[in-house]
């Protein structure tokens, strides 16, 4: 059967047009459809060779990421066979060949699972687990990633159809299918969900874009013209909807990245203006996820240009229009001190101050570890906010009051630091009222304060108080309601939300009989 006979009757009315005849002769007629289809089907399925190359590519990719070596990562891209089943899926969608689409999806799913499992195993066995620049670069997909995948997929599909195999090398590097999967394995092994989610989103973006772009290119070269007009319209609508659905969130991501770049430029310009034209901003780190915005910088400037950190922080907050926590390490040079020795001396002073800060942090970690009964590496140190947190081990006979008193003693020994000691999870103290009283005596007040302290340490946002009115305070509350209201008022004063016992929230361990004063 000739190509002309394969077209549906709905398209015959276009056959007399010049453009349509040129397209059939110069584009569709120049391709051996059967040969291209056979070649794609041979390479898009599962095979032992495919499994071996997936494993080797994944291993090379994760090692390159851990070493932060772009050359090694590129090597993994070159030998990765993931492009073949994705192109096979795209051509199967163009032909509405469900059996071939299922075969390509099975190969892709098995290859993906194998790559993630192997990379996660290598990361678990590796002594290097710190996230590198190469890893972090693949955790924030944006609209540009979709465009790269789109252009690369069109080029790759063209190369497959026209037999330009050498082009596939560049396409493999451009689309970078294996490195995001390796980062997914890294995120799984280190249980870093933001890294895992971002890398998986990048892989899905590349995978879907490549498959659908291959569908578009295949239809352009005459694959699938036996389909009815309804099927062709369905393909077109689905393609447009998928691309728009991916482009919108990726566009927002790109906008956020652009905003962060603008903020970094504003901060650098602000510091340069404040310290003068002879100053140089040598390092600038901004944590955009923190609140307030955390800015760390190193500035080399003349000694006369030294500025206190507090007014700098206030001025920068006004410039950016948001709260900022600024930490500037100033390397100050004397006038005319252009010698290497003078600069080294000043830099050494800064390094000495940094060493002293590190030593203080280690001292605090050791102190808190001894009090909590844990190892020093189990103490979380926040140097920017001078905060040390540890989860205490259970001590025989110790109550929550014991751990709170221990936290207070540790805070006295660590002046200038906030100590947070998380006690073992247990019940709340009971709160008792005497006689017909609805006011908290010293013992009951202390029990409420201890309960609020426990709730904060256990990250419990709300405590349920039996007897607390569910709606507005009644005009004539009963005795149990007045007692519950007294407890709720003290909890709220400690920034702990109080809710009725039947509302959602943590359970306050308070027996109803105690509220009634029985």
Helices and strands as residue ranges (DSSP letters): G 4-6, G 9-14, H 18-22, I 23-28, H 33-43, H 48-67, H 70-79, H 82-95, H 98-125, H 133-136, H 143-162, H 167-175, H 177-190, H 193-220, H 229-275, E 280-287, E 293-302, G 303-305, H 309-320, E 324-333, H 340-372, G 376-378, E 380-382, E 387-391, H 400-413, E 418-422, H 442-457, E 462-465, H 479-493, E 497-500, E 506-507, H 512-516
